């Protein structure tokens, strides 16, 4: 995906993950969580399932939301 779409979808995924997890972050943190969450989960899925590649933006968004939720949960586990 292009960088602009990646940033937009990352921000949206981070915001949705923030609402799901009941966290309170800013816009930049949401974008970072969404992009990093998507990258981490895409890497994990590609290792587990071989040649996994999201085929459209909806699949990328879902993976990014799940990845961002995982990062928020991991951060909470480390903090407490």
Secondary structure, 3 states (H helix, E strand, C coil): CCHHHHHHHHHHHHHHHHHHHCCCCCHHHHHHHHHHHHHHHHHHHHHHHCCCCCCCHHHHHHHHHHHHHHHHHHHHHHHC
